[in-house]
């Protein structure tokens, strides 16, 4: 791993890293904030469409709160980079910057777009071996909210807690998810359902913690792509403990995230 740049703030350090990934067979980047002194746990943050490893760490205003709670955060990029696969760079919602945190099975993509395994294998190794932090939780935004919920439901013993801002909760039922899953998995919708929060809960998957979600009512993507109501209905039916907060007048941006990030970090801190 190489440190590309670092900055001291709130007595800890914000750092930007790169390393060669065995899973994606590319260079991958991630950012971290590590507080001074004891680290009680690590939160993995998964970003949304078009984002990189830098969006959360520079826009969310999380470092002060993380420092107070003695928690670190690690923020991976949203896809492999430096490739030129068919259709990879044609649109914002598939391919580059849009890995959806899945392991692709389609030709070309299956060799590099392995973001599920990248997070669960390589990032976990970095957290536990380099930062010496055994306790891990996960949260994310939009496509990253989808990733956080799905990875937590698929691997409940790996994460102490899970939360999300504006997550895509039912990707098999919305254009973003249908486009991405067809590109990464082909037509096999059984594979699609294995990476869908609502479908996983219907199949009996649960997380032991309370799932916290914040969703803005002025979010332009709420009705077409996010389908928060589908999560509420399915979680109630399946018995998953949850809290969904509909935030009047807030949109899909990091202005929204920065407003409520303290509540999310403290939610995670309770489980550490």
C-alpha positions in Angstrom: 0.0 0.0 0.0 1.2 3.5 -0.8 0.1 6.7 0.9 -0.7 9.3 -1.9 -1.4 12.2 0.5 -2.2 12.8 4.1 -3.6 15.6 6.3 -3.7 15.9 10.0 -7.1 16.9 11.4 -8.8 16.6 14.8 -5.5 15.1 16.0 -6.0 12.1 13.6 -5.1 11.7 10.0 -7.0 11.7 6.7 -5.1 9.6 4.2 -5.5 8.6 0.6 -4.0 5.2 -0.5 -3.4 3.0 -3.5 -2.6 -0.6 -3.8 -2.6 -3.4 -6.4 -5.7 -5.5 -6.0 -5.6 -9.3 -6.6 -9.4 -9.3 -6.9 -9.8 -6.6 -9.6 -6.4 -7.1 -11.1 -6.1 -3.3 -11.2 -4.7 -0.5 -9.0 -7.4 0.4 -6.4 -7.7 3.4 -4.2 -9.3 4.1 -0.9 -9.3 6.8 1.7 -9.2 6.6 5.5 -9.6 8.7 8.6 -7.8 7.3 11.6 -8.3 9.0 15.0 -5.4 9.6 17.4 -4.9 6.9 20.0 -7.2 4.0 20.6 -9.4 2.8 17.7 -12.6 1.2 18.9 -13.8 0.1 15.5 -13.9 0.7 11.7 -16.8 1.8 9.6 -16.7 0.9 5.9 -18.3 3.6 3.8 -19.5 2.7 0.3 -20.2 5.6 -2.1 -22.7 6.0 -4.8 -22.8 6.3 -8.6 -20.1 8.4 -10.2 -18.2 8.7 -6.9 -14.6 7.9 -6.1 -12.8 7.2 -2.8 -12.7 10.9 -2.1 -16.3 12.0 -2.0 -17.2 11.0 1.5 -13.9 11.9 3.2 -14.0 15.4 1.7 -17.7 16.3 1.8 -19.4 14.5 4.7 -17.8 16.4 7.6 -17.3 13.1 9.5 -13.8 13.4 10.9 -14.7 15.4 14.0 -17.4 13.0 15.0 -15.2 9.9 14.3 -12.4 11.4 16.4 -14.8 11.9 19.3 -16.1 8.4 19.0 -12.6 6.8 18.5 -13.7 5.2 15.2 -11.9 5.1 11.9 -13.5 5.0 8.4 -12.3 3.4 5.2 -13.8 4.4 1.8 -13.0 2.3 -1.2 -13.5 3.5 -4.8 -16.8 2.5 -6.5 -15.3 0.4 -9.3 -12.0 -0.8 -10.9 -10.3 1.9 -13.0 -7.9 1.9 -16.0 -9.8 -0.7 -18.0 -11.5 -0.4 -21.4 -14.2 -3.1 -21.4 -17.1 -3.0 -23.8 -19.6 -0.4 -22.7 -17.7 0.4 -19.5 -17.5 4.1 -20.0 -20.7 4.7 -22.0 -23.0 5.8 -19.1 -22.8 6.9 -15.5 -24.9 4.1 -14.1 -23.0 1.1 -15.4 -19.3 0.2 -15.5 -16.7 2.8 -14.4 -17.8 4.4 -11.2 -20.8 2.0 -10.9 -19.6 -1.3 -9.7 -22.7 -2.0 -7.5 -20.5 -3.9 -5.0 -21.1 -7.3 -6.8 -18.9 -9.9 -8.4 -19.8 -9.9 -12.1 -20.3 -13.1 -14.0 -20.4 -11.7 -17.6 -17.5 -11.9 -20.0 -14.8 -9.4 -19.4 -16.4 -7.9 -16.3 -16.1 -11.1 -14.3 -12.3 -10.8 -14.4 -12.2 -7.3 -12.9 -15.6 -6.2 -11.5 -15.3 -8.1 -8.2 -16.3 -5.4 -5.8 -18.1 -7.8 -3.4 -14.9 -9.8 -3.0 -12.7 -6.7 -2.9 -14.6 -5.3 0.1 -15.1 -8.6 1.9 -11.6 -10.0 1.3 -9.0 -7.4 0.6 -10.5 -4.4 2.5 -11.2 -6.6 5.5 -7.6 -7.8 5.4 -6.4 -4.1 5.3 -8.6 -3.2 8.3 -7.6 -6.1 10.4 -3.9 -6.6 9.5 -2.8 -3.0 8.8 -5.0 -1.0 11.1 -5.3 -3.8 13.7 -9.1 -3.2 14.1 -11.2 -6.3 14.7 -14.6 -4.6 14.9 -16.2 -3.5 11.6 -19.5 -2.0 10.6 -20.7 -0.7 7.2 -22.7 2.2 5.8 -23.2 3.9 2.4 -25.2 6.2 0.1 -27.4 5.4 -2.8 -25.7 2.6 -4.8 -23.4 2.4 -1.8 -26.4 2.2 0.5 -27.5 -0.8 -1.6 -24.0 -2.3 -1.2 -23.9 -1.8 2.6 -27.3 -3.3 3.2 -26.7 -6.3 0.9 -23.2 -7.1 2.2 -24.5 -6.9 5.8 -27.5 -9.2 5.1 -25.3 -11.6 3.2 -22.5 -11.5 5.9 -24.3 -10.7 9.2 -21.5 -12.0 11.4 -18.9 -9.8 9.8 -20.5 -6.4 10.6 -21.5 -5.0 14.0 -24.0 -2.6 12.5 -25.3 -1.3 9.2 -26.9 2.0 8.1 -27.6 3.8 4.8 -28.5 7.2 3.2 -30.9 7.1 0.3 -30.2 3.4 -0.6 -31.4 1.5 -3.7 -33.3 -1.1 -1.7 -35.0 -3.1 -4.5 -32.6 -3.0 -7.5 -34.4 -5.8 -9.3 -37.4 -3.5 -9.6 -35.8 -0.2 -10.7 -34.0 0.9 -13.9 -30.6 1.5 -12.2 -30.5 -2.0 -10.8 -32.0 -3.7 -13.8 -29.4 -2.2 -16.1 -26.5 -2.9 -13.9 -27.5 -6.5 -13.0 -28.2 -7.4 -16.6 -24.7 -6.1 -17.5 -23.0 -7.8 -14.6 -25.0 -11.0 -14.3 -26.8 -11.5 -17.6 -30.5 -12.6 -17.7 -30.3 -14.9 -14.6 -32.6 -13.1 -12.2 -31.9 -15.6 -9.4 -28.4 -14.0 -9.3 -30.0 -10.6 -9.3 -32.1 -11.4 -6.3 -29.0 -12.5 -4.3 -27.9 -8.8 -4.4 -31.2 -7.1 -3.6 -32.0 -6.0 0.0 -35.7 -6.7 -0.2 -35.3 -10.0 -1.9 -32.7 -11.1 0.7 -35.1 -10.2 3.5 -37.9 -12.1 1.8 -35.6 -15.1 1.7 -35.1 -14.9 5.4 -31.8 -12.9 5.7 -31.6 -10.6 8.7 -29.1 -8.5 10.5 -28.9 -8.6 14.3 -28.6 -4.8 14.6 -31.2 -2.2 13.9 -30.9 -1.0 10.3 -30.9 2.8 10.2 -31.9 4.6 7.0 -32.2 8.3 6.3 -34.1 9.3 3.2 -34.9 12.9 1.9 -38.4 13.6 0.8 -37.1 16.0 -1.9 -34.8 13.3 -3.4 -35.4 13.3 -7.2 -34.7 9.6 -7.3 -37.0 8.5 -4.5 -40.0 7.2 -6.4 -38.2 5.9 -9.5 -35.0 4.3 -8.2 -34.8 4.1 -4.4 -38.3 2.7 -3.4 -37.8 3.2 0.3 -41.4 2.1 0.9 -40.5 -1.4 -0.4 -37.9 -1.7 2.3 -40.3 -0.6 5.0 -42.9 -3.1 3.9 -40.5 -6.0 3.5 -38.7 -5.3 6.8 -42.0 -5.3 8.7 -43.0 -8.6 7.1 -39.7 -10.3 7.6 -39.2 -9.1 11.2 -36.0 -7.1 10.6 -35.5 -4.4 13.2 -35.2 -1.1 11.5 -35.7 2.7 11.6 -36.4 4.7 8.5 -36.3 8.5 8.9 -38.0 10.5 6.1 -36.3 13.9 6.2 -38.6 16.7 5.0 -37.1 18.8 2.1 -33.7 17.1 1.9 -32.4 15.8 -1.5 -29.8 13.2 -2.6 -26.7 15.2 -2.0 -23.8 15.4 0.5 -25.5 18.4 2.0 -28.1 15.9 3.2 -25.5 13.4 4.3 -23.5 16.0 6.2 -26.6 17.0 8.1 -27.3 13.6 9.6 -23.8 11.9 9.5 -23.4 12.4 13.3 -26.5 10.4 14.0 -25.2 7.5 11.8 -21.8 7.4 13.4 -23.2 7.4 16.9 -25.6 4.6 15.8 -22.5 2.5 14.8 -20.6 3.5 17.9 -23.4 2.0 20.1 -22.7 -1.4 18.6 -18.9 -1.2 19.2 
